[in-house]
Amino acid sequence: MKLPQDIAATAQDQIAAVSLAYQNAIARADIQKYVSQSTGLDTNAGTQSAPYRTINRALADCVPGGLVTVILMSDYNVSEHIRIINRRLRVASFNPASPATITFNKYGIPAENVRAAYRFTLEGDAYVSLLAVRLVAPNSTGYTAFARDFRSAIIGPPDGQSDSIFVRQAVGLLGCTLDIPSDNLGAIISGAMVQLYASNLTVVGQPILGRLIDRYTNTAGTAATAAPDVFTNLANF
């Protein structure tokens, strides 16, 4: 039979272990990581002096429900889906005066006759905010015969999954430049349940009309007042 002092010591050890686990969880719930696709390694520590190479590696450090702020120290080429699963992601340029460029690659799905883009995928309760970056949308060259669907957007749900009314998803585009080719692959954002907050956007290349969010794809553009789930400084999108 344990003596009272032994029971007390065991309880204190258990409390200390729970407290440590809690503190570790809190520390991973709001984190900042640096990413450089040109000089970083995913085996690094994710610091300014030892950045990660990919945004996905930075997301892996964040607990579900947490927020990870990624500071881009170089331009970023999206050649795999950036999976935001029940997390919040904020991506900002290391030097806002010289914004990082995020270029999205395309791929086709011949079996489904679909054109698609590697993108930020929102899974579950997911949020993404892009701050002072330049987004280069892919063109449809080589895929013009393929159909356009949600997978052609550069922000949206993952392949093979539909939207759910039971999740909360939001996108923020703040101080960003949208570079849209004349033969763009698809909309910038997809998702029936996504709320969009866009402020101080600059559009280069082709006008944004009909390309910002796939629910409003008329080529004349949709007035912001006609879309209560979209908040933007653009008169038409």
N, C-alpha and C positions, 0 to 999 in steps of 0.2 A: 504494500500500500504506500502511495506517495505521501510524503509529508507536506504540510501546508506550504512550506517555503519552496519545495520542489514544484508544486502546482503553480505558485506565483511566478517562479522563474520561467516555467514553460509558457505561461500566459504572456509574460513580457516578451519572450522570444517571438511568439506568434504575432503579437501586436507590432513588434518591430519589423517583422517580415512583411506584414500587410501594409504598414506605413511606407516601407521602401518600395514595394510594388506600386503603391498609389503614386508616390513621388515620381517614379520612373514613367508611369503612364502619363502624368501631367506634363512631364518634360518632353514627351513625344507628341503631345496634343497640339502644340503650337511651335513649329520649328522653322528654321531658315536654312536652306541649303544652296550651295553654289554649283552651277553646271556650266561646263565648257566642252562643247562637242569637239573642239579643235585640240585641246590640251588635256582634258580630264580623263579620268579612269573611274569606272564603277567600283573599283577596289579601293579608291581613295576614301577620305573622311567626309567629303562633301563641304569642306571649308573653302574660304577664298583662296588660300594657298595650295589646297589639294582638292580641287573640285571634282564632282562626279562628271561622267560623260553623258548620261541620259537623265531625262526628267523622270522616267519610270523608276530609276534607282532612288531618286529623292522621295518619290511617293511611297516607296517601300519602308521608309523610315518613320512614316506617319501612321498613328493608330487610327482605326475607324472613327469617324466623327471629328477628327482633328484637322488642323490647317497646316499646310506646308507652303512656305513662300520660297519659290525658286528664283534665284538671281541668275539671269543668263549673262555669261561673260563672253559669249561668242554668238554668232549666228547659229541657227538650229535647223537641221534638215529632218523633217518628220518622215521616217521610212518604216515605222511600226506604230501601231496604235498606242497613244498615251492614255493609259487606263486609270480613270478616276473612279474608284469604287468606294462608295460611302465615305468620301473624304472631301475636303475643300482644298483646291489648288489655286495659288496665286503665282503668276509668272510676270516678272518685271525685268527690264533691262538694267544691266550693271551701271550703265551711263545713260540716263534718260535723254541727254542731249545728243547722243548718238545711238538711237534705238537698235536693238537686235532685230534681225529679220528671221522670221519663222516661215520656212518654205514647206509646203505640204505636197508629198508625192502622191501619185495616182496608181491605181491598179484595176484590172478588169476581172470580172467573174464570168467567164464565157458560159459556164453551165447554166447561169441564170440570166444571161444577156444583160448584165448590170455593170455600169461604170461606178467606180468607188474611189475614195481618197483615204489615205492614212490620216487619222484625225485624233482629236481629244474625244474619248468616249466617256459618256456619263452613265454610270451604272449605280442603281440604287439612289440614295440621297447624296447627290453629288453637285458640287459647285466648281466653276472655274472662272477666275478673273484674270484678264490679260491687261497689263498696264504698260503703256508706252512701248509697244512693240509693233513691228511691221509684219503683217500677215499676207503672205503671197499665196493666193488660191491657185490650184492647178487648172490647166486647160483641158479641153476634151479631145485634143488631137489624137487620132488613133482609136478613139472610143466613141466617135460621133454616132455610130450605128447602134451603140448600146443604150439601153434605157437609163434614165436618171431616176434614182430614188433616194431615200434618206442617207444611203451610204456614200453619196457623192458630196455630202457636206463635210466641212472641216471640223465641225463641232457637233456631236450628236450621239445617238445610242450606238452600241456595238453591233457588229454583224450578227444576224440570227436572233436578235432580241427586239421585242416591241416595247413601246412605252407603257408605263403603268400609272394609273391614277393614284396609286398609293405611295409614290415617291415624290420628293421635292427636289427639283433641279433648277439651277439658275446659271446664267452666263453674264459676265460683266466684261465689257470692252471699253476701257477708259484711256483716252488719249492715244488710241491706236490708229495706225494707217492700214487701210484695206487696199491691197493691190489686186485688182480683178482683171483678168485677161478678157479679151473680146469673146473668146470661145470658152468661157469658164465651164468647169466640169459640173458645177451645181451650186446650191445655195451655200452661204457661210454657215448657217446654223439649222439643225433639224431637231425635231422632237415636239410632240404634241403638248407635253406638259412643261416645257422649258419656258421660264421667264427670262427676258433679255433686258439688261440695263446697259445702254451704250451712251457714252458722253464724250464730247470733243473728238469725234471720229473725223478722219480725213480719208477721202476716197481718191485713189489714183487709178489710171488705166480706164476702164469703162465705168459708167455711172452705176451706182448701187441698185438702181431700180430693179425690183423683182429678184434680187440675189441675196438679200440679207438673211431672211429666214424662210424656210420652205413652205410655211403655211400661207405665205402671201407672195405668190410668184408671178402675179400679173406684171407684164413688162412695162406698164406705165408707172409702176410703183404704188405703194399703199401708204396712205397718210397715217402718221403715227396715232392720230386721234381715233382711227378706226380699229386699232389693235390695243386693247387695254393691257395685254400681257407684254407689250413692248414699250420700253421707255428709251427714247433716243433724241439726240439733237438734230437728227436729219429730218427734213420736211417730208420726204418720201423715202421708202426703203423697198 
